[in-house]
Amino acid sequence: MVDLQDIREAAQRIEPYARTTPVETCGMLDELAGRSIFLKCENLQKVGAFKFRGACNAVMGLDDEDAARGVVTHSSGNHAQALALAAGMRGIKATIVMPSDAPRVKRSAVEGYGAVVVECEPTQEARERNARMIVEREGATFISPYDDHRIIAGQGTTYLELHEQVAELDALIVPLGGGGLLSGMSIAARALNPNIRIIGVEPELADDAAESVRIGRIVPQRPPRTIADGLRTSLGTLTFPIIRENVDEILSVSDEAIVCAMHVIWERAKLVVEPSAVVGVAAVLQESFTSRAGMGRTAVVLSGGNLDLSQLPW
Amino acid sequence: MVDLQDIREAAQRIEPYARTTPVETCGMLDELAGRSIFLKCENLQKVGAFKFRGACNAVMGLDDEDAARGVVTHSSGNHAQALALAAGMRGIKATIVMPSDAPRVKRSAVEGYGAVVVECEPTQEARERNARMIVEREGATFISPYDDHRIIAGQGTTYLELHEQVAELDALIVPLGGGGLLSGMSIAARALNPNIRIIGVEPELADDAAESVRIGRIVPQRPPRTIADGLRTSLGTLTFPIIRENVDEILSVSDEAIVCAMHVIWERAKLVVEPSAVVGVAAVLQESFTSRAGMGRTAVVLSGGNLDLSQLPW
């Protein structure tokens, strides 16, 4: 199990490499939300997403012998870039298994960070099989995007920073896909600020987490259609129990609300954020939320800013 | 004349209202530029532009009697929004004279901050005449977008912050339109860091400042066509001599380079910036600049982030 001490150690480990991201505020957003909103800007993290924290913690925590054999993951998203950069910083090999239908631009990004890309058929089974093969053949360490203690501890460092940056938070709102960020942050938040209200937010079109918590076991994500492509994953076996224990509430937001929140953040907060990053903003702008009492000081995590600028949803 | 003391007083005056904007770095930008670039993010300033600093200094510095009669300017750009917000914060009236062909969205923005908009014919003469009329009729104080000591001192506070945020700067690069930001920052920079190299950047399609300095008198801007709409103005009678004295060099950049720099900042630094804001970035990415020795630590001001998100230039 990950505890506050693990997260503190992760913070020390990644400190020379990761960025302390700023917290921004926005008068118009406060007005619309009816409360003070503190935006934790993980879109300004290295590789443009919080994922760098966990990947960096995992890579820098390897002993030299394991490190020399490299790391591997299967992903076409921000975790792939994060692992590629962290491995590059340590001077070790990263192999990224990617489905053959992954956008060219994502492949180039990962290669740009110096990783080796291995193409496979676009099925979950093929991705896992190829990654396993590389583990067996090269002795590389497999690093999951979220279901890994090192990753959870790394993502949890986001709350340590936030805790130093904003006093007396009443609520914490975090995007929820595989649950790495929410579980990590919730451990630190519960330990440092026991009464804080912790809320996960997922897209209505990928609301497997709420259902999983409701029925008490992990429900796999159905074929995902949401614009929030970073939140299409199911909960992991490690993240699920942490979320059940620490999280007070899971909300869901429509894709329309996500696009609208994204526009507000671009236009008013002047920050480039991807759809997955703004589900928390979409949640606090919903009438069912603005009408709630309390939570006068609410932190919302903007989780990333990687998207194709030539294909904006407005 | 404006001096460091005026700028320090301006900083104290605006401190309760303006934002201390962050300085961001971006690994990819450093690589492309071949030096360490520090981005001073005035796009994250109130109203999305450095203009709030000067407008706020001017409004908050009025004595109560003058303040009661309100303020007036003619502008359809960021200065109008800045003055409207500053006046609203002080609880006084702001009147903005705007050409009848100004985009609807700019008018709404200013009205959203509580200012009164007076429409006039779309000529410089009509704008000035209408503003003068309001000064005479209402006793309002006219506040120029740049050619005013209070404005220059207010914009200069940007350098005071930068000086605290980044040690040992070798160079400072600032967008140049009317010259308010460059002249204010140059006064603070020369006083606090005498050897810093100070560079103004203007669009090739609005390069009146370089010509003015070359021939020693203010050359009016020809009909402007550049995409950098905030930099289409000519130098002012106050800003011109300050720039002649303090600025080492004036560079110009093409509109193509501006669009390219804007894309780099959006995609890699995850910041929403307007075309006028990135002329400094375009300058440091030019081959004629990347090949220069020295200036290992260069600050570049991103001056604003207000633009129509539905009409991006790519």
Boltz contact constraints between the chains, C-beta under 6 A:
constraints:
  - contact:
      token1: [A, 22]
      token2: [B, 22]
      max_distance: 6.0
  - contact:
      token1: [A, 43]
      token2: [B, 270]
      max_distance: 6.0
  - contact:
      token1: [A, 44]
      token2: [B, 270]
      max_distance: 6.0
  - contact:
      token1: [A, 48]
      token2: [B, 270]
      max_distance: 6.0
  - contact:
      token1: [A, 266]
      token2: [B, 272]
      max_distance: 6.0
  - contact:
      token1: [A, 266]
      token2: [B, 309]
      max_distance: 6.0
  - contact:
      token1: [A, 267]
      token2: [B, 309]
      max_distance: 6.0
  - contact:
      token1: [A, 270]
      token2: [B, 43]
      max_distance: 6.0
  - contact:
      token1: [A, 270]
      token2: [B, 44]
      max_distance: 6.0
  - contact:
      token1: [A, 270]
      token2: [B, 48]
      max_distance: 6.0
  - contact:
      token1: [A, 270]
      token2: [B, 272]
      max_distance: 6.0
  - contact:
      token1: [A, 270]
      token2: [B, 305]
      max_distance: 6.0
  - contact:
      token1: [A, 272]
      token2: [B, 266]
      max_distance: 6.0
  - contact:
      token1: [A, 272]
      token2: [B, 270]
      max_distance: 6.0
  - contact:
      token1: [A, 272]
      token2: [B, 272]
      max_distance: 6.0
  - contact:
      token1: [A, 305]
      token2: [B, 270]
      max_distance: 6.0
  - contact:
      token1: [A, 309]
      token2: [B, 266]
      max_distance: 6.0
  - contact:
      token1: [A, 309]
      token2: [B, 267]
      max_distance: 6.0
